[in-house]
Every structure is written in structure tokens, then in C-alpha cells.
């Protein structure tokens, strides 16, 4: 397909059928089947020790290099403010 010498296929429809069949096989091989059992876990914020603060942050970036971030600071009693 990528050789320097190219010639028109004698039966182009057959080439298309072959390419489609190869694509279907590749998609089956590339698909992942996950039959494992899932474990549900409760996730929650845990306060820091008395007299301490906890800083939680998160950030993300898109392909176009747009980015964002945020965070929250909380004390041991849950009092806090967003960033």
C-alpha cells in the first residue's frame, strides 16, 4: 500500500472488502473485556489533626493547552475557604 510503485487494483471492491474485514479483526483484538467484580468504596474528606489545616487541590489541562485548577483549605473542624 505504501510502496514506491503503485498500480490500480484489478478488483477495487475486493480490496475494500479486505480492508473492512481487516479493520473489524483489528477492532476485536483491540477491545478489552473486563469481567472483574467491582468494589464500591466510600470516599470522603478526612479532617486533619487538631491545629492543622488540609489543602486539597485539583487541576486539568486540555489538548489546546487550556488549563484550570482549584483547591480548598479546611481546618480540623471543617471550616475553610475555596481557592
N, C-alpha and C positions, 0 to 999 in steps of 0.2 A: 504494500500500500504506500510505503514511503520510499520506494526505490527511485533512482535517477531516471530509469526508463519506465515509462507508463504506457499502457495500451488499454484501449476501451474493452471492458469485459464482453465476451460473446453473448452472455445472457445476464444483463444487468439485474433483472428481477431476482435471479438466483443469488447474486451477490448480496442484494438487500435482505433476502430471507436468511442467508447465512449470518450476516451481521446481526440481525434481530435475534436469531437463535443464540448466538454467542453472547449478546448483551443479557438475555434472560438467564443464561447459565451463570454469568458473572454476578448478576444481582442476587441470585440464590446463594451463591458461595459467600458473597459479602454480607448477607443478612445474618444477624445474630439472634439466636433464640435463647431466652433467659427463662428457665423453668425453676429457678430457685425460689424458695419461700422468702417472703419479705417480713421483716421485723419492724413493727411500729414502735418508735421511741419518742417519748415526750421530751421536747427541747424547750427549755425556759431559761430566763435570766437568773443567775445566782448572784446575790449581793456580795460585795467584798467584805472583808473583816471590818469590825468597828474602827472608825477613824481613817479608813482608806476610801479611795474613790476607784471606780472602774470605768475605763474608756473602751467603748465598743465602736469600731469603725467598719466601713464597707466602701468599696469602690468598684467601678466598672469602666470599660473602655470599648467603644465600637470600632469597627474596621476603618471608619473615616476619621479616626483619631479623636472623636468627641469623647470626653470623659466626664465622670461625675463622682462625687464622694460625699459621705456624710458620716455622722457619728453622734454618739450620746455619752455624756458623762453622768454617772449616778453615784450617790453615796451609799453607805450601808443600809440606810432606811428607804432607799428607792428614790430620794429626791434627786433632781438633776435637771439638765438642760441639753437641748439639741445643738449640734454644731452645723 
